Amino acid sequence: MTYTILTHDAWGSVPVGSFPTLEEARSAFRDLCQDPWYRRDGGVKALELCDATIPGNPQRLDWFAVR
């Protein structure tokens, strides 16, 4: 299985990483949610953790709205 993290902004979504295990993906997702750059950037609106097992149809596992 492949898990991916996406950022969402006014222009769409961008993958920022792919991980072979859910544990690795969740750890990276938590780290990104805590990253001060994402909080200060102003352009990034959200982070999303997805199960990308089915190509072209990722399933959301977690969501973090950046304020």
C-alpha positions as CSV (number, residue, x, y, z in Angstrom):
1,M,0.0,0.0,0.0
2,T,1.1,3.5,-0.6
3,Y,0.1,6.5,1.5
4,T,0.6,10.1,0.4
5,I,0.4,13.5,1.9
6,L,-1.1,16.4,-0.1
7,T,-1.1,20.1,0.5
8,H,-4.0,22.2,-0.6
9,D,-3.9,25.9,-1.6
10,A,-5.7,28.3,-3.8
11,W,-4.3,26.6,-6.9
12,G,-5.1,23.0,-6.1
13,S,-3.4,20.1,-4.4
14,V,0.2,19.0,-4.5
15,P,1.7,15.7,-3.2
16,V,4.5,16.3,-0.7
17,G,5.4,12.7,0.1
18,S,4.6,9.0,-0.4
19,F,5.2,6.4,2.2
20,P,5.1,2.6,2.2
21,T,3.4,2.2,5.6
22,L,0.6,4.0,7.4
23,E,2.8,4.5,10.5
24,E,5.5,6.4,8.5
25,A,2.8,8.4,6.8
26,R,1.1,9.3,10.0
27,S,4.4,10.3,11.6
28,A,5.2,12.6,8.7
29,F,1.7,14.0,8.7
30,R,1.9,14.9,12.4
31,D,5.3,16.5,11.8
32,L,4.0,18.6,8.9
33,C,1.0,19.7,10.9
34,Q,3.4,21.0,13.6
35,D,5.8,22.7,11.1
36,P,5.8,26.5,11.6
37,W,6.4,27.1,7.9
38,Y,3.0,25.7,6.9
39,R,1.4,27.7,9.7
40,R,3.1,31.0,8.6
41,D,3.1,30.5,4.8
42,G,-0.4,31.8,4.3
43,G,-0.8,30.0,1.0
44,V,-1.2,26.5,2.3
45,K,-4.8,26.0,3.4
46,A,-4.8,22.3,4.4
47,L,-2.8,19.1,4.7
48,E,-4.4,15.7,3.8
49,L,-3.3,12.2,4.4
50,C,-4.5,9.7,1.8
51,D,-4.5,6.0,1.1
52,A,-3.4,6.0,-2.5
53,T,-3.7,2.3,-3.1
54,I,-6.1,2.8,-6.0
55,P,-4.4,5.1,-8.6
56,G,-6.5,8.1,-9.4
57,N,-8.8,7.6,-6.5
58,P,-7.1,8.4,-3.2
59,Q,-9.1,7.9,0.0
60,R,-8.8,10.6,2.7
61,L,-7.6,9.2,6.1
62,D,-6.9,12.5,7.9
63,W,-7.2,16.2,7.3
64,F,-5.6,19.3,8.9
65,A,-6.8,22.8,8.2
66,V,-4.0,25.3,8.5
67,R,-5.1,28.6,10.1
